[in-house]
Amino acid sequence: MKKVFIEKLVTLMKKDNLDAVLVYPSEELKFLIGFSPMACERFQGLFIKNDGSYFYLCNLIYTGELEAVMGDIRILSWFDGDDMTEAVCKLLEPEELHNKRIGVNSTAPAFCTIDIAVNAGIKFTNARPLFEEMRIIKTDTELENMRKSSALADKVFDEVIKFIKAGMKEGEVRDFIKASLEKLGGLKPWAIVAAGPNSSFPHYNGGDRVIGTPDVVLLDFGCTYNDMCSDISRMIFIGSATEEQKKVYEICRKSTEAGEAACFKGAFIPDIDRASRAVIEEAGYGDAFFTRLGHGIGFMGHEAPDIKVSNPRKLEKGMCFTIEPGINLLGKFGMRVEDVVAITENGTEILNKATHDMVVVKI
């Protein structure tokens, strides 16, 4: 158990008038206790009270495993044959959590949490911002692991350039990226590979389109290294690029670099968004940039701080986030150039070193 973070979380809970928080199995739970059990329909989670005490509530199915890995954390268990809602509410009553205000993390399931709330008079509320605030500032060790995670992504991009060819399916390239990240020591690898018109969908989830020639391919991928995430987006042009594609790519590149240039300790986040967005708007593609500029990254792929005009916050040393403006011409093609940025003692550090130059794979 990371006691220093529990103390910080308790301080945040008191400021938010919470009696306790519930942390369901998740990256957030693993961050706090070093372990996250398999989640299913059975209610479970770590309860942390605003007096600093804590316990884990779960079904007996998980008790043995949790006792073996969680050390001094008290475990309250219920039998699988009992009514789940009644059993959980009965366990929470002597903990004096009935009729209290309890924050929940991002993975708490509504289907059972709602029933428990009704039966125990609990008001469950969103506590994700507290968990994000607890770890928004990265330590030197965490930042170093993010550098290493980003370096793995950079290396794999160079390998993809040599691997990708016309005639391959998007899924083949996606699988190559994930396997390459794992080979280098990256864990939890993920990848989006979107070719042609599919590149205009920011979170494309397919893989069957055959890469043609000429063609444009968007790559968005990353992994974890010692629990710290990476995230990079780059474009590859197969055979050649049209004049329009060259123009749009150059606008995206300039927009990314303008956003990165606006990042420094004390920078007002809306100003960063405006600096990057202005490049695209002035080029006449403002309507095609319909996403936020970036998102925080660290223990989770998406966490605080969001880099968008509605986030009235200033950058602080230790914050890490992406800068990823995109032009999405739906049904035609999309472009995105994404880096992870860190605010350090020495200024602004771009963690991704992969080239921003246009990459054309000859056939």
N, C-alpha and C positions, 0 to 999 in steps of 0.2 A: 504494500500500500504506500503510495506517494504522499506521506503526511503533509509535506509542505504545500502540495496542491489541494489537499483536503482543507487545510487551514484557509487557503485563499478562497476556495469555494464557499466555505462557511461564512466568510466575510461578505462575499457577494450575495449569498442567500439572505443574510440579515438586512442588507441594503434593499433587497427586493421583497422584504417581508414574507419570506418563505419559511415554513416550519421544517421542511425537509426537501430533499430531491431524490428522485428515483432514476437510477441509471440502468437501463435495460442492456442486454448483450449488444456490444457495438465496439467500434474503435475507441469511443470515449471510455467505455468500461475497461478495455485493455490498457488504455493510457493510465488509468488510476490504479488498477490492481495487477497489471501484467498478464491478465488472462481474460478471455471472453468465451463462455461456453456456447454450445450450439443453441440456437433459439428455435422454438417451435410454438405451438398454440398454448402451451402451458405458461402461465404468468410467472415471471421471475425478475429479479433485479436487485441491485445494491441500493439500499436506503441510507442516506446520510442526513442526520438531523442537524438542526442549526446550533446544537450544543456541542457538535463535533463528534458525537458517537455515531456508530454505523452498524449495520447488519445486512446479511444477504438473505433474501426470501426466495425459496424455490421449491419445486416438487422433489420428492425423495429420489427420483430418477437421477438427479444431478448432485445430490448431497455428497456421496462418496468422492466423486471427482473433485468437487470444489474444496472439500476438507483437505485433500492432498496437495492443493496448489495455493490456497488462500491464507495459510498461516493463522494469524490471530483474529480473523474476521468471523464474528458470530454468525451462525447459519440457522435460520428458522425454516422448517420443512413441512410440507403438507402431502398427504397420501393421494395417490392417483385416483383411487376409487371414490373419493369425496367430491362433493360439489365444489368446483374451483373457487367461485366467487365467495361462497360461505366460508371456505377454509382460509382463504387469504384474509378476508375481513376479520375473522376470529384471531388470526395471528397479529394483525395490526392493532387490535384494540388495546392489549396490554402495553404496546409501544407508544400509546397515547397519540396515535396518528389519525384517529377518527375525527371527522369534522375539522380537518386541518387543510392548509394550503400547501400543496406539494408540487414542485416543479418536475417536469419529465424531460428526458433527453430526446434526441432526434429519432430513435428507433422504437420507442414505447408503442405497442400495438393498441390502437383505439378499440378494437373489438372486445377486448377483455378489460382494459383500463376503465372504459365508460361504465361497465357493470359494477366494478369495484367502487368507483366514485359514487354511484347512486346508492349503493347499499351501505357504504361507510360514511356518507356525507362529506367525502373529500372533494376539494376543488383542485383538480389537476390543471397545471398551467405550463406554458412553454418555457423551458429552462435552457434551450439550446444556446441562447446568447451568453448565459453564464459560463457554460462549458467552453465556448469560443473565447470569451474574455480571459478565462483561466490560463489558456495556453497560446494566446495571440502573439506573445513576445517569445521568440525562440532563443534558447540558450546557445552558447558558442558550440557546444557539442551537437545540438540539434541542427544548427546551421551547417556545420561541417558535413553531417549526414545528408542534408539536402543538396549540398554541392556534389557529393558523390552520387546521389541518386540522379541528379541532372546530368552528370558526366556520363552515366550509363546510357541515358536517353540520347545524348549527343553522339555517342559512339555508334549506337544502333542506327541512327539516321544515316551515318556514313555507309553503314553496311547495307541498308535498304537501297541506297542509290545504286550500288553494284548489283543488287539482287533483282530489282523490279524490271519487268519486261512486258511488252504488249502481249496479249493472249492469256495472261494470268488473271484469275479472279481476284476481286478485292479481298476475299477471305483468305486466299493463299498468302497474300502479303501481310495481312493482319496476323496470321498464325506465325509467320516468319519473325515478325517484330516481337511477339510475345515470347517465342522460343529463344530468340537472341538475347532479350533482356534477362531471362532466367539463366541462360548460359553464363552471363556475365555476373550473376549474383543478385539480380533484381528480383524482388518478391512481388506478388500480386500484380503481375503485368497486365496491362489492358491496352487496347488500341482501337482506333477508328480509322478505317481506310475507305475513302469515298472518292469514286472516280466519275468524271464527266458531270452530268447534272446532279448526281448524288452529292457532290461536294458543296452544293448550295444549301444542304440541310445541316445546320450546325452540330446536331447530335445524331447524325445518321447511324442507323443500327442494322444495316444490311451487310451483304458480303458476296452477292451472287453476280454482280455485274462484271463482265469481262473487260479488262483494260484494253482500250483500242490504241490506234495510232493515226493521227496525233491524238493526245488525250491529256487531261489535267487530273492530277490525283492529290487529294488532301490527306495528310497524315496527322493524327492527333493521338499521342500515346504517352505512357509513363509507367512507373513502377514504384516500389518502396525500397529503401535501403535503411536498415536499422529503424524501421517504422516511419521513416520520413519520405514524403511523396515527391515525385517529379511529374512534370506535365509540359509537353512541347508540341507545337503545331508547325508543320512546314509543308511546302508545296513541291511536287515533282511534276515536270512536264515531259510527256513521252513523245519523242520525235521532234516536236516543235511546239511553239506557242503562237497563237494568233496575235495580231497587233492589239486587239482589245484586251486579251489576257495579259499581255506584257504591261499595258497601261494600268490595269486594275491591280496587278501584282505590285507594281512600283508604288502605287498609292497606299496599299496595305503596308508595305515595308516602311514607308515614310511615316505612316500613322503610328506603327509600333514604336519606331525610334523616337517620335515626338512625345509619345506617352512616357517612354522610359526616361527621356531627358527631363521631364517634368517631375520625376520622382526624387525626393530627397527628404531627409529628416525634417519634419515640420511642414511638409507640403500638405496643402488642403486637398483632400481626395477629389472633390468635384472639379478642381482646377486641372487635375491630371486627366480626368475623363474629357474635359473640354479641349485640352491641348491635342489629344489624340483624335477625337471626333471631328475637330475643325478641319483637319487635313482631308478627311473623307467627304465632309459636307461641302467644302469649297471646291472639290473636284466633281461635285454633282451626284454623289452616290450616298447621300445621307440617309435616304429611305431604305437602303440596302444594308445599313449597319443598325440592326434592330436588337442587338444584345448589349449587355453591360460590357464595360471595357475589360474587366478582369475579376478574379476572385482570390481570396486568401487561400493559402495552401500550407500544409505541414503534416500533422498527424492524419489529417483527412485530405482528400483531393480537393474538396470544396469546404472552406471554413472562413472565418473572418480574417481580414477585412474585405468586404466587397468593394471593388473599385468601380464606383458609379456615381453619377451626379447627385443622387439622393442620399449619399452617405456623408454627413457633415462632420468628418473626423480628420485629424491630421496624422500623418505617418510618424511612427515612432521607431527607434532603433530596435531591431529584432523582429519587425514585421516582415512577412514574406507573402508574395502574391504574384498573380500572373498579369501580364499585359498582353491582350489578344484581340485587337480590333479585327473585324471581318467585314467583307463585302460579300453579301449573299444574293446573287441574281437568280432567284428561284426558278428551277427547271432548266437553267443554263449552265452556270458554274458558280463556285464560291471560292474565296481566297481568305487565308488567315495565316498570320505570322505571330507565333506565341512564344514568349520567354517567361521564365520565373525570375522575379526581381526580389532582392533582399535589401533592407535598410540596415547598414552595419555601422560600426564605430568609425570606419574610414569613409563613409559615404554610401553611394548606391552601387550595388553589385548585381550584374546580370549573370545569373547562374548558368544559363545556357550559352554555349560557345559555338553551336552549329551555325554555319553561314546563313546570312540573310540574302545572299546573292541568289538570283534565279537559277534553279537547277534544271537543266534540260538533259534527259537521257537519250542519247543517240541510238537509232535502231539500225 
